Amino acid sequence: MAKHSLLRRRFDRTLGYRLEAAAVHLLFAVLRLLPADRASDFGGWVGRTLGPRLGASRKALRNLERALPELDGAARRAVLAQSWDNLGRTMAEYPHLGTIAREWESRVELAGADHIRALKDDGRPGLCVTGHFGNWELAALACHKLGLDITIVYRAPNNPWVDRLLAGARGALQGMLVPKGREAARGLLATVRRGGHVGILVDQKLNEGIPVPFLGRDAMTGTVMADLALRYDAPVVPIRVVRAARGARFRIEAYPPLDLPRTGDREADVRAAMLAANRLLEGWVRETPGQWLWQHRRWPD
């Protein structure tokens, strides 16, 4: 098995990644030829047509069965199709992030903008948090549109050529990108220390995190949001992206800052802060389950 893995890694580095990158570049070129709405609709069709046939769907259905046991089998399959539709649309919208930015007023309804403006004007560091809902990349773009510059944490693809392509597409977000990992921790800390603002996806599985309940089961949850907010007295504004039924059109909702406990027991306060964040996201999932990313490994089993 180890030899096979070594051979696979060598193949990826020498040829596999190049072939994959060529295919992704070609797909981006085709999607750019389409108007943004048609590209989004096409991506949704691909997602809901092919996604349920992929191995990741077994994991997603298992997640749905455990997290939303009130749904029957047909309802779970319907949510899965919607989730694949959303993921397909999100991927197809990467080449059109610039278009969405230019046509912001006609494509995005923004609620709660004052909560983001308050972060910009209060003279303190601050955090914007979201999860994998709708096209989650647009939470950062909403901040930029309101004049709030943020440092964004992202998970870099294994393929460095694809990583560069996506980084170019994310340029429309106008934020400083730092890849997930140690570099992200340093980048976030430096930003907050100088009074800046950061954007964090708080629904990612992080083995180095702590177990916090999420949709009925413990999920390994990163604590960087709580660590920074409590250490630097930084407000945390949640931002939710809700996708419209068709096309690349959205409603983005910014919420009042989270009410985080500060009892002096640092470990307990960190856990309580992350529990508050998870509970907020739980509510979003239950409202629009088909717009969340059920395919990723949120839980340890």
N, C-alpha and C positions, 0 to 999 in steps of 0.2 A: 504493500500500500504506500509506504514512504517513497519507494522508487517511482511508483506511478505518479505520486504527487509532485516529485521533483521533475519528472519528465514533463508533466503538465505545465508546471511553472516555467520551465525553459521554453516550451512551445509558445506559451502566452507571450513571453517577453520577446521572442524572436519573430513570430509570425502571427499568432492568434490575436494579439492586441491590435496589430496593424489591420488585419482583415476586419475585425470588429469596428475599428475606428473608420475604415473606409465605408462600411455599410451605414454607420451612423451619419457620417458626412453626407452621403447620398440621400438618406432619408431627410435630413435637415434641408438639403437643397430642394427636394421635392415639396416639402411642407412650406418653404418660403415662397414657392410659386402660387400657393393657394392663399386666398384671403384668410385672415385670422379666424373668423367664425367657421369657415369650411374646414380649415385645418383642425380646429378643435373638434368639430363634429366627426371628421374622419378618424381622428385619434380615439374618440369615444367608441365608434363602431368597431375599430380594431380591438380595443380593450375588451369590450363586452362579448365580442365574437370569439377571440382567441384565448383571453384570460381564463375563463372557466375551465378550459381544457388543459391548463398548465398545472404542474405539480404544486405550485404555490397555493392553488385553490384548496387543496386538501387541508393545508395548515390554516387558511383563512376560514373555512367552514368549521374547523375544530375550534378556532378562536370565537367564532360567532355562537356556536352551540354552548360554550362555557360562559361567555360574557353576557349573552342575551337569551337565556334559556326559555323565555316566554315566547320566542318565535318558533313556529313550526318549520319543517324542512323546506317547504315551498317559499316561505318568507325569508329564510336564511339564504336560499339560492338567489332570490330577487335582490337582496342586499349585496350579495357577492357580485352579481352582474353590474349593479350600480357602482360598486367600488372599483371594479375593473374599468368601467366607463370613465369614472373620474380620473383614474390613474392614466388611462390612455390619452384623455384630453390634456392633462397636465403635461405629459411628455411632449405632445404635439404642439403645445403652446410655447415651449422654450424658444423656438426660432422667432416667435412673435412677441416676446416680452417687450421689445422696443416699440412695436405697434401698440400694444396695450398701454404703454407709458405715454405715447403720443396722443392716443385717443382716450385718455383716462376719464374725462368727464362724461363721455357717452357710453363707456363700458363698465364703469364702477360706481356703485352707490355706496357712499361712505357714511357710516353712522358712528357717533361718539368721537368725532375728530378732536374735540376739545381735550380729551384725555391724553391724546398724543401731543397736542400743542403744549399742554401743561408740563410734560416732560422736558420739552425744549426750553421752556421759559423759567423753570424753577431754580436754575443755577446749581443743580445737583446731578450726580450720575443717575442713570435709570436703566430699566430693563423692559424690553418688549418680549412677550412670550406667546407662542402659538403651538399648534400641533399640525399633524398631517391631514388637514381638512381642505377641501376645495383645491385651488391652486395655492398652496401654502407659501410659495415664493412671493406672492403679491403683498403679504403683510409688510415685508421690508420696503416694497415700492410705495405703499401707503405712507410709511414714515417719511420717505424721501420727498414725496409730494407735499408733505406738510412742513418740510424744512428740517426734519430731524435726521441727522446723519448717524448711522448705526454700524457697528461691527457685527457681521453675520457669521455664525458657525454653520458649516455644512459638512456633509459626509462626502469625501472625495471618492469617485469611482476608482476601482483598482487599475483600470486602463488609463495611463497618463495622457494619451492622445484624446480620449473621450473627455477626460477631466478638463483639458484645455478648451475643448469645444464648448462644454457647458459653462465654464468660467467666462468665456466670451459672451455667451447668451445672457448670463447673469449680470453682465456689465450694465444692463439697463436698470438694474436695481439700485445702482449708485451707492452701494455700501462696500465696506472693506471686508473681503472674504477671508476667513481663516478655516482651515480644515479641522475636522473633529479630531481630538487627541490632545497631546501635551501642548502642541503649538497653539491650539484653540484656548487652552487654559491661560497660557501666557498672554495671548492677544486680548482676551477678555479682561484679564486683570489689569493690563496696561491701559486699556480704554477706560475702565471704571475709575482707576486711580487718577486719571487726568480729567475726570468729570464728564466723560463721554457716555454713550449709550450703546447697548448691545441687544442683539436679537437672538433668541434661543428657542429651538424646538424642544419642548419638555416631555414629549411622549416617545422618545427613543429609548430602546433598551440599552442599558449601560451596565456591564458586568461589574464595574468598579463602584456602582452606586449602592443604594440601600433598598431593601424590599419595602414597598409602599403599596397599599391596596389600590387597585385600579380595575373597575368593572368586576368586582367580586373576588379577585385573586391578587396576591402579591406580585408586583412587577418591579424588576430592578430599575431603579429610578436615579438618574443623575442628580446631584445636589448643588450644581454650580449656581443655579438660580437663587436658591436659599442662601448659599454661602456669600454670594456677592451682595444680595439685598440686605442681609442682616449685618454684615461686616461694615458696609459703606452707607447704611441707611438709605438705600436706593429704592424708590418706588418701582413696582412691577405692574405694568399695564398689559393685560391679555388682549390679543387681537385674533379674531376669528374670520376666516375667509369662507364664504358660502357661495357655491356655484349656482348660476341660473340653469334652467332646464336645457337650454340650447346655446351654442356659440361660446365665445370667449367673453362672457359677461358675468359680473359678480356683485355680491353685496359684502362689504367688509365692515365688521363691527369691532370697535374698540371699547373696552370695558373700564370701569373705575379701577384704580390700583387695588391689588389684593390686600386684604387686611391680614398682615402677617404677625404671628405672636412674637413677643420679645420679653420672655420671662427671666432671662439671664441663664437659663439652662440651654446652652448652645446646641447640644445634640438633640434635645427634645424640640427646640424651636425649628431646627432644620427639618426634622421629620414632619412636624406639623405644617410647615410651609409647603413642603412637597405634597403632602396629603391634600392641602387646600387646592393646589394646582391640579392634581389628579382628579379631584372631585369636580372642578370646573369643567375639565375636558370630558369627564364622564357625561355631564349634562349635554354637552355638544354632541357627543356620539349618539346618545339616546334620541336627540331631536332629529338628526340627519345621519343615520348609521351608514347609508350608502356613500357618504362623502368622506369617510375616514379610511385610512390605509390598513385594512384588515390583513393584508398579505405579509406584513413584516413581523418579526419575532419579538413581540412586545413582552411576552411572558417567558419564563425560563423553560417551560415544557410544552 
